[in-house]
Amino acid sequence: MYRNQSYVESTAQHQHQVGDAGTYYVKHDFGGSAELTTTLAHAISDVTGVDVTDAGFTLNDYVDPDALDSLFKPRDDGTARIDGHLSFAVWGYQVTVYSDGQIAIVPPNQPPGTRHATGGGR
C-alpha cells in the first residue's frame, strides 16, 4: 500500500514534534507542486497512522479541500496571504492551518484507542 514515502522524505526538514502535548508541525511549501490539502492529508496520515489511500480517510468530511486551497494560496499577483488561520477537528485531533503554510496538529486529550470507545466493558 502506498504511504507517501517520497512525499515524506522530500518535506522531512519541515516536520517535527514539539512539547509535552505532542503537537505535530509541518510547513507547506506554496512554491512546490503539492496543494495545501495534499500536505494536510499526509500530515494527518502521519499523525493518525491512517493511510491517505484508506477508504475511511476523506478530508471532505471535515473541511472543503478546494475552499481551503483557495483560502491560503498566494494572490494572483504572487503575494502571500498573511495573518490568517483556520482550525477544525479531525478524529479528535485539533488541526490549525495558518496562512504562511504552517500546520499544527494537536492530539486528543484522551489516550489513543479510547476516542472511539463506546459504553460497556470489554
N, C-alpha and C positions, 0 to 999 in steps of 0.2 A: 504494500500500500504506500502511496506517495505521502511523504510527510515533510514536504517543502525544505529538504536539506540544502539545496543550492541557495534558496532564498535566505535561510537562517545563516548560512556561512557568509553570504555577501553582506549582511547587515549586522553581523555579530558585534562589531565595535560599538554599535548604538544600543545594545541591550544590556541591562543589568538589573539586579535586585538590590533594594536598599531598605534598611531599617528593620525593626523588630516585627512590624506588621507584614513583612514580606512583599511590599509593594513592588510590582514589576514595571519597569520603564522601557520603552522603546521609542526611537525617534524615526519618524517617517521622512524620507528624502523626496521633497516635492519635485526635484530635478531628475529623479530616477524614472524608470519605466513603469513601476507599480503604482496603482491607485492607492489612496489613503486607506480605503476599506480593505484592500488586499493586505496591507501591512497590519491593520487592525485584526483581521480574521486570523492571520498567522500568529499574532501576539496572543490572542485569546486561546488559540490552539496550544501554544507553548505552555501557557499558564494552567489550562484545564486538563491538558492531555488528550483532548478530543480532536481527532484528525479533521482538517478542514474538508476532506472528501467524504467524511461520515455523513450519512443521510440525516442524522439527527442534528447536525450543525448547520444552522442558517442564520446569518446576520439579520436577515429581513424580519425575523421575529422580534427584534429588539430596536432596530433603527433602520431608517430608509437609506440604503447604501448610496444611491445616486444623490440624494439630498446632502448626505454627509460629505461626499467627494466634492460637490459643488460649493458647499458652505466654506470650506477651508482652502480650496485650491487657489493659487495666485490669481490676481485680477488679470483681465485681458491684456493690460499693458505690462504684465510680469511682476508687478509689485506684490509683496506678500501681504496676507491678511494679518492684522495684529489685534492683540488683546481680546481674543475670544476663546471660549471653550464650551464643550458640550459634555454633560455627564449622563450616564444611564447605567442600568444594571443588566448583567448577563449571567444567569445561573447563580445569582447571589454575589457575584464579583462586581465591584463598583468600577466602571470604566469612565475615564475622563480623557477626552481628545482636545488638545489645545491647538490654536491657530498656527503655531510655529512647527507643528508636526509631532510634538511630544505626546505620547500616550502613556497614561498611568493606569495600572490595573491593580486594585486593592482586593485581596481575597476576602471571602466571607468571614464573619466573626466566629462562626461555628467550625469545629474540626471537619476536615474532608470526610465525605461519606455520610454525614448526618444531615446535610442540607436537603436531601431527597427522602429522608426517613418519614414514615407515617406512624400514626399511633399504634400502640400494641408492641409487645415484645417479640423477640426472635426466639 
